[in-house]
Structures are given as C-alpha cells and as structure tokens.
Amino acid sequence: MKTLLITTIAICLGWSAFAQEDFNATAQGNYLVNGSLFINSTTSKTKLDGEARDDSKTFEVRASPRAGYFVIDNLAVGLDLFVQSSKTTFEGADTEVKKNGFSVGPFGRYYFGNGFFAEGTVGIGSSTTSSAFLPEDIKSSIFGWRVGGGYALFLGEHIALEPTIFYSRESQKAKDAPDNAPKNIVSSIFLGVGFTAYL
C-alpha cells in the first residue's frame, strides 16, 4: 500500500513538473488576467516677467483590471475596465475639483516573443465632476482610446510584472448639453505597472 501511494505521488509530481515545463503563457487557448495602475501628477504654472507661479496641481490615479483570451498564439483579446479618480487644487483657493469616472470596452494585446508587447483599447463610460464652487455635479459621457506597450518580466511561468507606457485620448461631453455643445478632449501619456496571471 505504501509503495502504491509513493508511486502515485511520484507520478503526480512528475506529471506536474512536466506540464509546467511545457506551459507557454501566450499560447492559443490560454487566458490572461491583468491589473494595472497608472499615476499622473500635473502642475500648471504661469510665468510673467521671469517669475513663475503655480496655478493648479492635479493628482490622478487610474486603475485598469482586464481579462482576455488568446485567440491565436501571442494575440489576446478581451474586456477592459478603466477606473479613474483625480483631484485638482488651485493656488490661493480653499476649494478643489474632484473627478471620478470609468469606461469599459474591448482590448487587444500582441506579444512579440521577446517579452515586449503592444496593446490598444477603446472604451465608453461616464464621469462625475464635483466642487464646492459648482452649483451641482457635472455628469459627462466619455469616449476614449489608448495605445501603448510594455514588457512582460516573468516572475514564474504564470505570473509577470509589466511596466507599461500608454498614450490616451478621451472626448468628454456633459450629458445634459445640447448636441452642438463643445467637447472637452484630454490627451495624456501614462507610465504604469501591472501584474498579469496567465492561465
């Protein structure tokens, strides 16, 4: 009985090791689950007669959880959720402007085989802007897209740490605004870091 138990355990361990050696993270049929964090800090200044003065400071955090499926080797497609929160303070003013929003949409990611990958996503969503000097919260619709890339630094066969850089462009329009009202277009460059699990 002991011999049978030891033999069974040895076979299972051997099979597990063999299966892990054959695992290709970006092979067709696999899944990826990713979480990324992007941080952006912006300072606006006015310069007059050689003197610079701070006008406003904005601190923004964006998080992007996603899940995808490798439709062919090295190419994953899936769904991306993009959540953002920012706070802007103004020099000489006691009030601040807060903005929270989200968007959701499809994404595609292609791995080049050397750890590098390129990615693009398109999303729609909404945002809310609030401040003490606004009579009421401003709700806006969002349409945006992001393109960029990064590097998958594998910490094991199934987990990778991924530094990334993305260019983002968003079009925002107040929900109650007339059709001919202007849109606010925001372009940003983000450095981020994420973890991806390959299943």
Backbone as CSV, one residue per row, in Angstrom:
resi,resn,N_x,N_y,N_z,CA_x,CA_y,CA_z,C_x,C_y,C_z
1,MET,0.826,-1.210,0.000,0.000,0.000,0.000,0.859,1.258,0.000
2,LYS,1.920,1.237,0.858,2.812,2.390,0.911,3.495,2.603,-0.435
3,THR,3.909,1.494,-1.037,4.581,1.585,-2.342,3.659,2.195,-3.385
4,LEU,2.401,1.789,-3.398,1.427,2.332,-4.344,1.210,3.823,-4.111
5,LEU,1.114,4.239,-2.845,0.923,5.646,-2.507,2.123,6.480,-2.940
6,ILE,3.325,5.989,-2.629,4.544,6.718,-3.006,4.663,6.805,-4.525
7,THR,4.357,5.713,-5.219,4.418,5.706,-6.681,3.418,6.698,-7.272
8,THR,2.194,6.749,-6.728,1.165,7.674,-7.210,1.587,9.118,-7.013
9,ILE,2.136,9.428,-5.824,2.610,10.791,-5.541,3.742,11.166,-6.484
10,ALA,4.676,10.231,-6.708,5.812,10.500,-7.598,5.339,10.772,-9.023
11,ILE,4.364,9.992,-9.484,3.826,10.192,-10.840,3.150,11.557,-10.943
12,CYS,2.354,11.915,-9.926,1.654,13.218,-9.938,2.636,14.377,-9.938
13,LEU,3.676,14.294,-9.085,4.682,15.353,-9.049,5.436,15.439,-10.366
14,GLY,5.777,14.280,-10.916,6.472,14.275,-12.199,5.620,14.849,-13.311
15,TRP,4.348,14.479,-13.325,3.427,15.000,-14.338,3.246,16.504,-14.196
16,SER,3.165,16.966,-12.936,3.020,18.401,-12.677,4.241,19.162,-13.179
17,ALA,5.431,18.635,-12.891,6.657,19.295,-13.351,6.740,19.286,-14.863
18,PHE,6.350,18.152,-15.474,6.382,18.049,-16.938,5.422,19.053,-17.565
19,ALA,4.215,19.168,-16.982,3.201,20.083,-17.511,3.665,21.525,-17.386
20,GLN,4.348,21.860,-16.264,4.817,23.234,-16.084,5.913,23.570,-17.083
21,GLU,6.783,22.617,-17.379,7.852,22.868,-18.335,7.282,23.147,-19.718
22,ASP,6.142,22.541,-20.035,5.556,22.709,-21.355,4.615,23.916,-21.448
23,PHE,4.400,24.633,-20.352,3.446,25.735,-20.359,4.009,26.919,-21.135
24,ASN,3.228,27.383,-22.114,3.583,28.575,-22.889,2.531,29.628,-22.570
25,ALA,2.920,30.683,-21.865,1.966,31.664,-21.336,1.098,32.293,-22.413
26,THR,1.639,32.517,-23.603,0.903,33.245,-24.640,0.391,32.331,-25.752
27,ALA,0.221,31.060,-25.438,-0.262,30.107,-26.445,-1.767,30.226,-26.633
28,GLN,-2.226,29.888,-27.829,-3.662,29.882,-28.132,-4.414,29.025,-27.121
29,GLY,-5.551,29.541,-26.654,-6.371,28.810,-25.703,-6.146,29.193,-24.263
30,ASN,-5.071,29.921,-23.973,-4.813,30.375,-22.608,-5.590,31.651,-22.304
31,TYR,-5.641,31.989,-21.021,-6.300,33.209,-20.563,-5.271,34.106,-19.873
32,LEU,-5.569,35.399,-19.856,-4.776,36.313,-19.035,-5.714,37.163,-18.188
33,VAL,-5.283,37.439,-16.973,-5.995,38.327,-16.056,-4.986,39.348,-15.586
34,ASN,-5.303,40.626,-15.776,-4.330,41.692,-15.546,-4.917,42.788,-14.671
35,GLY,-4.060,43.381,-13.861,-4.413,44.586,-13.117,-3.269,45.572,-13.219
36,SER,-3.553,46.793,-13.707,-2.525,47.809,-13.885,-2.901,49.080,-13.141
37,LEU,-1.885,49.829,-12.737,-2.090,51.085,-12.018,-1.282,52.173,-12.705
38,PHE,-1.929,53.312,-12.979,-1.288,54.447,-13.625,-1.421,55.664,-12.711
39,ILE,-0.332,56.407,-12.531,-0.345,57.589,-11.682,0.192,58.767,-12.488
40,ASN,-0.501,59.910,-12.375,-0.115,61.104,-13.117,-0.230,62.315,-12.190
41,SER,0.810,63.137,-12.163,0.793,64.369,-11.375,1.156,65.526,-12.291
42,THR,0.299,66.558,-12.305,0.487,67.694,-13.216,0.459,69.000,-12.434
43,THR,1.385,69.885,-12.757,1.403,71.229,-12.167,1.298,72.250,-13.286
44,SER,0.353,73.178,-13.147,0.178,74.257,-14.123,0.769,75.529,-13.541
45,LYS,1.622,76.205,-14.315,2.287,77.425,-13.853,2.031,78.578,-14.821
46,THR,2.112,79.780,-14.308,2.062,80.993,-15.120,3.382,81.724,-14.941
47,LYS,3.983,82.121,-16.066,5.260,82.825,-15.996,5.077,84.246,-16.512
48,LEU,5.445,85.234,-15.701,5.297,86.647,-16.064,6.515,87.406,-15.566
49,ASP,7.164,88.127,-16.469,8.363,88.913,-16.132,9.431,88.062,-15.448
50,GLY,9.604,86.864,-15.925,10.644,85.985,-15.405,10.294,85.264,-14.121
51,GLU,9.118,85.489,-13.576,8.706,84.821,-12.349,7.613,83.797,-12.648
52,ALA,7.773,82.601,-12.105,6.799,81.533,-12.306,5.954,81.378,-11.046
53,ARG,4.659,81.151,-11.259,3.733,80.978,-10.138,2.846,79.767,-10.416
54,ASP,2.667,78.942,-9.393,1.783,77.788,-9.536,0.342,78.250,-9.665
55,ASP,-0.380,77.695,-10.646,-1.801,77.977,-10.809,-2.647,76.851,-10.237
56,SER,-2.296,75.617,-10.594,-3.069,74.465,-10.124,-2.198,73.221,-10.117
57,LYS,-2.616,72.252,-9.307,-1.948,70.956,-9.245,-3.010,69.863,-9.331
58,THR,-2.733,68.870,-10.165,-3.662,67.754,-10.339,-2.938,66.440,-10.068
59,PHE,-3.564,65.623,-9.251,-3.045,64.278,-8.987,-4.110,63.287,-9.440
60,GLU,-3.713,62.356,-10.284,-4.674,61.425,-10.875,-4.191,59.990,-10.742
61,VAL,-5.115,59.107,-10.405,-4.840,57.675,-10.330,-5.827,56.959,-11.240
62,ARG,-5.314,56.039,-12.049,-6.162,55.227,-12.922,-5.820,53.762,-12.711
63,ALA,-6.842,52.953,-12.614,-6.660,51.507,-12.461,-7.365,50.802,-13.609
64,SER,-6.758,49.712,-14.064,-7.299,49.036,-15.238,-7.259,47.520,-15.058
65,PRO,-8.299,46.929,-14.480,-8.395,45.464,-14.469,-8.944,44.963,-15.808
66,ARG,-8.462,43.807,-16.249,-8.930,43.257,-17.525,-8.758,41.749,-17.555
67,ALA,-9.473,41.128,-18.475,-9.353,39.688,-18.692,-9.394,39.430,-20.185
68,GLY,-8.578,38.490,-20.651,-8.519,38.221,-22.084,-8.282,36.755,-22.390
69,TYR,-8.431,36.426,-23.666,-8.287,35.064,-24.162,-7.387,35.086,-25.387
70,PHE,-6.434,34.155,-25.461,-5.525,34.086,-26.607,-6.223,33.367,-27.764
71,VAL,-6.664,34.141,-28.747,-7.374,33.576,-29.891,-6.411,32.849,-30.833
72,ILE,-5.180,33.324,-30.889,-4.091,32.633,-31.577,-2.851,32.827,-30.712
73,ASP,-1.779,32.141,-31.037,-0.545,32.330,-30.282,-0.159,33.805,-30.280
74,ASN,0.150,34.338,-29.099,0.666,35.698,-28.882,-0.365,36.814,-29.015
75,LEU,-1.611,36.513,-29.405,-2.627,37.560,-29.545,-3.801,37.276,-28.611
76,ALA,-3.988,38.193,-27.653,-5.101,38.076,-26.705,-6.094,39.209,-26.938
77,VAL,-7.369,38.895,-26.848,-8.432,39.899,-26.908,-9.320,39.695,-25.687
78,GLY,-9.937,40.786,-25.250,-10.768,40.669,-24.062,-11.471,41.956,-23.710
79,LEU,-11.826,42.087,-22.445,-12.597,43.216,-21.948,-11.784,43.971,-20.910
80,ASP,-11.808,45.308,-21.016,-11.012,46.183,-20.164,-11.938,47.127,-19.406
81,LEU,-11.720,47.275,-18.101,-12.431,48.252,-17.280,-11.416,49.282,-16.823
82,PHE,-11.710,50.572,-17.061,-10.775,51.651,-16.746,-11.438,52.579,-15.733
83,VAL,-10.874,52.670,-14.533,-11.426,53.496,-13.461,-10.438,54.614,-13.156
84,GLN,-10.934,55.845,-13.039,-10.047,56.968,-12.791,-10.595,57.874,-11.692
85,SER,-9.657,58.505,-10.970,-10.015,59.450,-9.929,-8.946,60.526,-9.891
86,SER,-9.367,61.796,-9.858,-8.397,62.891,-9.835,-8.862,63.991,-8.893
87,LYS,-7.887,64.758,-8.426,-8.163,65.903,-7.563,-7.294,67.063,-8.009
88,THR,-7.904,68.225,-8.234,-7.183,69.429,-8.649,-7.337,70.506,-7.585
89,THR,-6.212,71.051,-7.152,-6.218,72.166,-6.208,-5.700,73.413,-6.913
90,PHE,-6.193,74.573,-6.492,-5.843,75.840,-7.121,-5.114,76.736,-6.131
91,GLU,-4.073,77.390,-6.605,-3.283,78.277,-5.760,-4.147,79.429,-5.250
92,GLY,-4.120,79.651,-3.962,-4.864,80.756,-3.370,-6.339,80.491,-3.162
93,ALA,-6.796,79.266,-3.431,-8.216,78.930,-3.250,-8.331,77.752,-2.289
94,ASP,-9.381,77.789,-1.468,-9.576,76.737,-0.480,-10.344,75.534,-1.042
95,THR,-10.883,75.687,-2.221,-11.696,74.611,-2.790,-10.878,73.751,-3.739
96,GLU,-11.413,72.605,-4.081,-10.757,71.692,-5.008,-11.801,71.070,-5.922
97,VAL,-11.332,70.548,-7.048,-12.217,69.892,-8.009,-11.885,68.404,-8.008
98,LYS,-12.904,67.584,-7.802,-12.736,66.133,-7.821,-13.456,65.551,-9.023
99,LYS,-12.820,64.564,-9.623,-13.418,63.911,-10.785,-13.255,62.407,-10.654
100,ASN,-14.338,61.671,-10.834,-14.327,60.215,-10.814,-15.031,59.704,-12.061
101,GLY,-14.498,58.667,-12.646,-15.122,58.144,-13.858,-14.685,56.720,-14.151
102,PHE,-15.330,56.138,-15.145,-14.967,54.794,-15.579,-15.323,54.643,-17.047
103,SER,-14.683,53.693,-17.679,-15.041,53.313,-19.045,-14.804,51.819,-19.197
104,VAL,-15.491,51.228,-20.143,-15.361,49.793,-20.395,-15.352,49.558,-21.899
105,GLY,-14.578,48.577,-22.338,-14.516,48.300,-23.768,-13.560,47.168,-24.085
106,PRO,-13.472,46.804,-25.357,-12.598,45.708,-25.775,-11.137,46.145,-25.853
107,PHE,-10.238,45.176,-25.718,-8.815,45.453,-25.893,-8.180,44.307,-26.668
108,GLY,-7.033,44.601,-27.248,-6.225,43.586,-27.913,-4.769,43.766,-27.519
109,ARG,-4.078,42.660,-27.310,-2.654,42.720,-26.930,-1.886,41.684,-27.729
110,TYR,-0.752,42.118,-28.316,0.088,41.206,-29.103,1.483,41.133,-28.494
111,TYR,1.957,39.911,-28.264,3.294,39.663,-27.723,4.249,39.351,-28.869
112,PHE,5.432,39.963,-28.820,6.401,39.792,-29.899,7.348,38.620,-29.674
113,GLY,7.237,37.918,-28.550,8.052,36.739,-28.317,9.317,37.003,-27.531
114,ASN,9.685,38.266,-27.340,10.889,38.597,-26.573,10.539,39.316,-25.272
115,GLY,9.284,39.219,-24.847,8.836,39.887,-23.631,8.078,41.178,-23.896
116,PHE,8.324,41.802,-25.042,7.653,43.063,-25.370,6.265,42.795,-25.954
117,PHE,5.345,43.709,-25.695,4.001,43.592,-26.248,3.457,44.970,-26.593
118,ALA,2.498,45.002,-27.518,1.774,46.217,-27.894,0.311,45.994,-27.583
119,GLU,-0.387,47.074,-27.265,-1.775,46.939,-26.833,-2.596,48.148,-27.257
120,GLY,-3.865,47.922,-27.496,-4.792,49.005,-27.798,-6.161,48.689,-27.228
121,THR,-6.890,49.732,-26.834,-8.228,49.545,-26.295,-9.102,50.749,-26.624
122,VAL,-10.401,50.513,-26.724,-11.401,51.562,-26.962,-12.471,51.397,-25.900
123,GLY,-12.962,52.523,-25.350,-13.957,52.392,-24.302,-14.956,53.536,-24.264
124,ILE,-16.116,53.255,-23.694,-17.128,54.280,-23.435,-17.479,54.211,-21.950
125,GLY,-17.892,55.358,-21.397,-18.221,55.380,-19.983,-18.777,56.719,-19.571
126,SER,-18.616,57.047,-18.304,-19.137,58.306,-17.776,-18.240,58.803,-16.656
127,SER,-18.380,60.091,-16.332,-17.605,60.693,-15.251,-18.468,61.702,-14.509
128,THR,-18.067,61.997,-13.275,-18.742,62.988,-12.447,-17.699,63.952,-11.903
129,THR,-17.921,65.252,-12.102,-17.038,66.295,-11.596,-17.777,67.070,-10.509
130,SER,-17.137,67.219,-9.354,-17.774,67.926,-8.241,-16.814,68.918,-7.606
131,SER,-17.363,70.009,-7.099,-16.586,71.038,-6.418,-17.534,71.943,-5.648
132,ALA,-17.012,72.575,-4.612,-17.838,73.479,-3.798,-18.290,74.695,-4.586
133,PHE,-17.511,75.100,-5.620,-17.915,76.294,-6.368,-18.809,75.977,-7.568
134,LEU,-19.134,74.681,-7.764,-20.098,74.318,-8.809,-21.491,74.203,-8.185
135,PRO,-22.532,74.728,-8.867,-23.883,74.625,-8.301,-24.356,73.184,-8.143
136,GLU,-23.888,72.295,-9.005,-24.225,70.874,-8.917,-23.158,70.061,-9.629
137,ASP,-23.152,68.765,-9.368,-22.182,67.889,-10.027,-22.417,67.881,-11.535
138,ILE,-21.318,67.798,-12.274,-21.388,67.729,-13.738,-21.148,66.285,-14.155
139,LYS,-22.128,65.694,-14.806,-22.003,64.324,-15.298,-21.727,64.370,-16.806
140,SER,-20.726,63.618,-17.223,-20.310,63.637,-18.628,-20.216,62.220,-19.178
141,SER,-20.410,62.121,-20.477,-20.169,60.857,-21.176,-18.743,60.872,-21.709
142,ILE,-18.143,59.696,-21.790,-16.738,59.573,-22.197,-16.631,58.598,-23.358
143,PHE,-15.832,58.981,-24.346,-15.386,58.053,-25.374,-13.882,58.216,-25.478
144,GLY,-13.153,57.125,-25.379,-11.702,57.248,-25.419,-11.019,56.022,-25.979
145,TRP,-9.730,56.163,-26.229,-8.915,55.046,-26.690,-7.500,55.199,-26.140
146,ARG,-6.798,54.082,-26.044,-5.417,54.067,-25.573,-4.592,53.134,-26.451
147,VAL,-3.371,53.529,-26.708,-2.412,52.658,-27.396,-1.089,52.741,-26.638
148,GLY,-0.369,51.649,-26.650,0.915,51.648,-25.954,1.514,50.272,-25.943
149,GLY,2.382,50.071,-24.988,3.043,48.784,-24.896,3.795,48.647,-23.596
150,GLY,4.498,47.540,-23.486,5.246,47.287,-22.268,6.103,46.054,-22.401
151,TYR,6.562,45.616,-21.254,7.444,44.461,-21.211,6.958,43.503,-20.128
152,ALA,6.843,42.224,-20.460,6.416,41.210,-19.501,7.651,40.567,-18.881
153,LEU,7.897,40.901,-17.622,9.015,40.333,-16.877,8.463,39.173,-16.047
154,PHE,8.672,37.958,-16.512,8.074,36.791,-15.879,8.765,36.476,-14.550
155,LEU,7.944,36.374,-13.502,8.423,36.008,-12.175,8.266,34.505,-11.953
156,GLY,7.667,33.844,-12.870,7.410,32.405,-12.868,6.754,32.101,-14.202
157,GLU,6.258,30.913,-14.375,5.640,30.565,-15.655,4.267,31.191,-15.839
158,HIS,3.611,31.548,-14.740,2.233,32.019,-14.824,2.044,33.480,-14.408
159,ILE,3.071,34.135,-13.867,2.932,35.498,-13.353,4.001,36.383,-13.974
160,ALA,3.605,37.611,-14.391,4.561,38.560,-14.949,4.320,39.944,-14.366
161,LEU,5.399,40.646,-14.090,5.372,42.060,-13.726,5.554,42.845,-15.011
162,GLU,4.676,43.851,-15.246,4.667,44.516,-16.556,4.715,46.039,-16.436
163,PRO,5.907,46.644,-16.613,5.963,48.100,-16.764,5.407,48.484,-18.134
164,THR,4.621,49.564,-18.184,3.953,49.952,-19.433,4.013,51.454,-19.651
165,ILE,3.805,51.863,-20.889,3.635,53.274,-21.245,2.499,53.349,-22.261
166,PHE,1.571,54.298,-22.055,0.400,54.426,-22.910,0.137,55.878,-23.268
167,TYR,-0.387,56.073,-24.469,-0.941,57.368,-24.873,-2.453,57.232,-24.851
168,SER,-3.107,58.173,-24.193,-4.562,58.117,-24.021,-5.198,59.384,-24.583
169,ARG,-6.368,59.221,-25.202,-7.123,60.364,-25.710,-8.594,60.138,-25.386
170,GLU,-9.200,61.107,-24.688,-10.595,60.995,-24.276,-11.388,62.207,-24.723
171,SER,-12.603,61.964,-25.176,-13.554,63.011,-25.515,-14.664,62.983,-24.470
172,GLN,-14.900,64.124,-23.814,-15.894,64.200,-22.746,-16.909,65.289,-23.062
173,LYS,-18.170,64.975,-22.820,-19.235,65.939,-23.079,-20.287,65.814,-21.994
174,ALA,-20.721,66.962,-21.459,-21.737,66.960,-20.411,-23.007,66.292,-20.930
175,LYS,-23.620,65.438,-20.101,-24.767,64.647,-20.551,-25.993,65.499,-20.873
176,ASP,-26.176,66.615,-20.191,-27.338,67.468,-20.430,-27.074,68.555,-21.469
177,ALA,-25.892,68.567,-22.053,-25.526,69.613,-23.007,-26.201,69.367,-24.348
178,PRO,-26.498,70.450,-25.092,-27.075,70.278,-26.432,-26.085,69.631,-27.392
179,ASP,-26.589,69.155,-28.522,-25.750,68.439,-29.493,-24.592,69.287,-30.002
180,ASN,-24.823,70.616,-30.128,-23.778,71.479,-30.681,-22.830,72.022,-29.606
181,ALA,-22.948,71.540,-28.355,-22.067,71.999,-27.280,-20.650,71.473,-27.505
182,PRO,-19.650,72.227,-27.081,-18.266,71.780,-27.280,-17.932,70.560,-26.419
183,LYS,-16.977,69.783,-26.905,-16.485,68.626,-26.164,-15.126,68.964,-25.566
184,ASN,-14.854,68.372,-24.428,-13.552,68.517,-23.798,-12.706,67.309,-24.206
185,ILE,-11.554,67.563,-24.830,-10.682,66.488,-25.296,-9.402,66.511,-24.466
186,VAL,-9.092,65.382,-23.852,-7.932,65.271,-22.968,-6.978,64.223,-23.531
187,SER,-5.725,64.620,-23.726,-4.678,63.703,-24.177,-3.655,63.550,-23.060
188,SER,-3.219,62.323,-22.814,-2.290,62.070,-21.714,-1.315,60.968,-22.090
189,ILE,-0.162,61.007,-21.448,0.811,59.922,-21.533,0.973,59.372,-20.116
190,PHE,0.819,58.063,-19.980,0.862,57.427,-18.669,1.959,56.374,-18.609
191,LEU,2.700,56.397,-17.509,3.587,55.304,-17.161,2.867,54.467,-16.120
192,GLY,2.929,53.169,-16.243,2.203,52.321,-15.294,2.955,51.047,-15.005
193,VAL,2.390,50.281,-14.091,2.942,48.975,-13.770,1.768,48.051,-13.461
194,GLY,1.871,46.812,-13.870,0.784,45.870,-13.645,1.297,44.462,-13.423
195,PHE,0.401,43.608,-12.955,0.690,42.190,-12.810,-0.282,41.424,-13.698
196,THR,0.207,40.412,-14.374,-0.647,39.588,-15.215,-0.469,38.122,-14.826
197,ALA,-1.609,37.447,-14.675,-1.611,35.996,-14.446,-2.015,35.310,-15.739
198,TYR,-1.270,34.321,-16.147,-1.538,33.553,-17.358,-2.053,32.182,-16.955
199,LEU,-3.227,31.835,-17.463,-3.889,30.605,-17.036,-4.147,29.674,-18.225
